[in-house]
Structure formats: C-alpha cells, structure tokens
Amino acid sequence: MPDDHQRSGVIERVNKAFTRITGYTREEAVGQPVRLLRSGRHDAAFYASCGTACIAMVSGRRGLNRRKCGEVYPQWLAITAVPDDDSQVLRYIATMRDISERKSREAVIEQFAFYDALTGPAQPAPDEGRLHQALAVSARTGHAGALMFIDLDHFKTINDTLGHDVAIACCNRSRNVCCTACARATRWPAWW
C-alpha cells in the first residue's frame, strides 16, 4: 500500500542527472513536493492534465521547469506509473530531459526559414495549408489557379556594383509592387 509520501507527490529519490539538470542536490530535493520544480508558467489545467496522464500510466510531454537558480528551462517529461501486484499504482517514476539545446537549434532553424537573410524583415512562412485549400477549391469549382515565382535578373550585379542598400531597396520595391498588384481577398502574396 502506498504511504503518504507516494500519494502526495513528494520526491523520494533523485539521481546525478537530476542534480545536473535542476541544480538541486539529493539532500535538497528528497522529501520536497514535486511542485518545487514548477516554472510558474503553466496554468492549473496543464498540471491537472499531468495528473490525468499519470492515471493513464504513461505520459510524454514538453513543458517548462525551474532550476534551483530560478532559470526556467524546457524539458521533455515522461511519467510512468509503477503498479503493485493488485494493479494499484504504487508510485510514479518521472524521467526528464533538458531540451534547452534542442530549442536553441530550433530557433536558429526558424530564423533561417522565416527571415530574409538579405533584407532582415520577417517573411511569410510558406503556407502549405493555403495552397492545399486553393487546390481543393479549384478541383471543386473547376476554376484554375496560378502560382507565380519572380526572379530578379542581374540582382548580384546590382548588389556588387551599386551596393547592398540599393539591392535591398530593389528587392523591397519589387516585393511591394507585386504584393500591391496581388492584394485581393482570394490572393496570397508571399516573399521568399
């Protein structure tokens, strides 16, 4: 039968990885409630869903926790219920992984994917959903659609001879002319 510690969500054991990730030593963590690690950035519904996931025996989710120093970090958390011989939950084992480095790499990839390296401002993400929607409407109604790509001739020459500022102005002017010409509720201009 589980004792009060097991029922109340108190930390019973930790390993070296826990200490490395959170900054809490074994002595500081054991006996403390699991909420010691809460980031303060999730609402009650998030924590309620964690409890529901525990009842379902296994959970895997991204979330935020707080290190001893106060830093909030992203983590991957898997919670596994350990049953006794009568299939009653005896305790839970939480396995966590600090995914800070992964999130940093994702941010760099997002920067490359959604920001123009030359002009800097955010560019619209390729909207595959809109493309699929347009294809479905075209198939349903029998009306044709078009996808247009515009390539600026001699752009490298403009950049090399007239300078970066002129090249950016040329790009921005071309984009503005094309977007203004396409601006209608049924047209979606994009800049890549």
Secondary structure, DSSP 8 states (H G I E B T S, - for coil): ---HHHHTTB-----HHHHHHH---HHHHTTSBGGGGB-S-S-HHHHHHHHHHHHTSEEEEEEEEE-TTS-EEEEEEEEEEEE-TTS-EEEEEEEEEE-HHHHHHHHHHHHHHHB-TTT-SB-----HHHHHHHHHHHHHH-----------TTHHHHHHHH-HHHHHHHHHHHHHHHHHHH-BTTB-----
